[in-house]
């Protein structure tokens, strides 16, 4: 073989090797702490990354879509006349901004305006490629093994190449091709309004719209799009309105329903295992903590303006409600909670232990009270007196727990930044209206603020950058001052 042939062969091998390396880098499973490869960083939707951003940050670039996001559902009613409530919280606000995912030096987002997925250069914001679906794309792509996965209102889940945006496969669970009008567009009667979650090489999503029609929960081979094989399925059920980001534990899938309580499925076969809370315990915001506490909510039918509720993710037992809470991030032991007026840090492990103990005592109190009531005229008997003494002891134990709960809070500060919250390293980033802020997690001190355009519903941190997505259709990118000078 001539020297020139050897050189050409070596260049070909080197090119293929570099291409394969780049493709493998675009992967959820191989992504380092610097990446943000799926909605709210990971399949538990924690909103937490080990990425550390050096403050202050400088704006690197912004992009502005022609129009703001076109949400699937209208906002909440101005008031609830039945319960005499005003200022109601939205219960289905999963697509209020163009949320982003980031792997290496590329940024991805889906658009509900022009039915497209975009890939941008993270350093410049310039478009690398775009892919057009046949309906709105409401949640950002999941990036796994060099591929982008997303759903659309056209009723399909898509898989495209992350480097070029070329279609690899698409899958439509329903054979019904009928379309209906929605927001001035024609969409499937079975739109995919969840994201596509990828775990252990399987892509999970749901196609659903109306509770009196079928809903499809699907598990496909992430490489081929096939629904045949071990752990792969297409399950049809009624009575559900599956939407928003899907969450996953090693054995279960958790899906929100908007106006109704969330549901949980067996990840292996798609079997419905149950629900969390009661009727009307709705919302679309959810996360799974490292110790399998399921946090869900924001909206609530006929009660308060909004709240988050905590459950045991395995047993589905209710633990506690956080009134007026909008966002939470939870590490191994700590939690950071934002209500509509303040942000706080508390010892989550101790707090939940006390709440669970309190719940047990409250149940015990109810049982003892019922027994005492059943005695009727014999309430003053020896048995009745014993029940009264037990009731007094239980009441005292409850009072002691109530006194201990405030000690779980490390700090609490006023804050108007209640639209979004993530934890990057040791810094809490929070998003408000026309402004974002960075908070020191050790003491609650505001370290940095920055003006933006609109309500900051989406935050993501990756590879030295902070991304802010707002309801005005703007995506802001910020970076450290040293990076800005280098660029």
GIDA-V104889 format. One line per field, one symbol per residue. phi: phi as a letter, one per 40 degrees, with the letter a starting at -180 (. if undefined). psi: psi as a letter, one per 40 degrees, with the letter a starting at -180 (. if undefined). burial: # if it has 16 or more other ideal C-beta (glycine too) atoms within 10 Angstrom, else .. A space follows every 50 residues. Layout:
BEGIN
phi=???
psi=???
burial=???
END
This chain:
BEGIN
phi=.cccccccccccccccccccccccccaccccccccbcadfgaccfcgbbc dbbcccbbccabbbcdbcdbccbccccdabccbfbbgcccbbccbcaccb bbbfbbbbabbccbgbbbbbcccbgcccaabbcbadbbbcccbafgbbba baccgbbbbbcccbgccbaabbccccccbbcafgbcbccbccbbcbcbaf gbbbabbaabccbcbbbbbbcccbgcbbicgbabbbabgbbcagccbabd bbbbbcbgcbccbbbcccbgccbibbgbdgcchbcaabcdcgccbahhca cfabciabbbbccccgccbabbcfcbaabbcdbcabbbccbababacccc ccccccccdccccccccccccccccfcccccdcccccccccccccccccc cdccdcccccaabcaccbcaabbbgbbcbbbbcgababbcccagcccaba cbbhcccbbabafgbbbbbbccgbbcbbacdcccccc
psi=hidddddddddddddddddddddddghddehaedigeihfdieefdfhie hhhhiiiihdiiihidiiigidiiiiidihddefiifiiieffefeigii ihhbfihiiihedefihihihddeeihdiihhaeiiheiiihhhfeihhi iieeeiiihihddeehhdiihhdieheiiihhfeihiiegigeiahhhhf ehhhiihidhdeiiihhihihdddeiehiheiihhhiieighiahiihad eihhhieceiiiiiihddeehhdaihaahegaiehiihidffhhhiadih hfcieiiiihihddeehhdihgieidiiihaddiihhhaeeiiihigddd dddddddddddddddddddddddddbeedeiddddddddddddddddddd ddddddeehdihiihegedihihhbfhhhihaheiiihhhedeehhdiih iahahgehiihhfeihhhhieeeihihiiidddddd.
burial=........................####..#..################. #.#...#..##.#.#..######..#...#....#..############# ####.########.######.##....##.#.################## #############.#..#######....#..#..#.#############. .########....#########..#......####.#..##########. .##############.#..#....###...#########...######## #...#########....#####.#######...######...#######. ##.###.#..#..##..#...#...........#..#..##..#..##.. #......#..#...##########..######...######..#...#.# .#.###########################..#....
END
